[in-house]
Amino acid sequence: MRAVKLHSTGDIRTVDVDVPSPAKNEILIKVEAAGICGTDRHLYHGEFPS
């Protein structure tokens, strides 16, 4: 599956990752869309630890 990962300050990449297997009492959902919030901007700029 595709994922967006923050590798370091200012370095966001789209990568392929394995589809996780849910553990007992967990489920796996398909995400159609996602968004970001203001806190994500601070992580991107390295303003506090990720």
N, C-alpha and C positions, 0 to 999 in steps of 0.2 A: 504494500500500500504506500501511498505518498504521504510524507510528513514535512512540516516546516520546522526546522530546528535552528536555534540560536547557538552558533558555534563559539562566538566570542563577541566582544563589543562591536556592534555595527556589521556583523557577519551573519546574515540569515540566509539559509539555503533550503531548497526543496530537495528532499532525499527519498530514496526507497527504503522502507523498513519492513521487517517481517510482521505479518498480522498476528497480534497477540492471541493467546488462548486463554479464555476466561477461567479463573479458578473456581472452586466450589462457592456457590452463593453469589457469583458474579455473572454479568451478561456482557456481550459485545454488541455495540450499536454501530450503525452506519451513519456517519456525519455527512450531511449534504452541504452544509455551509458553516462557516465559523467567522467570528469577528475578533477584534482586539479592543482593549480598553486603554485608558490613559496610563495605567501602570506599565503596560507593555512597552510604551515609548521609553520609560525610564530604564527598563531592563536592556533595551536595544542600545541605549547610550551609555550603559555601564554605571548608572547613577546609584544603584544598589545591587547587592549580589543576587544572582538568579537561582 
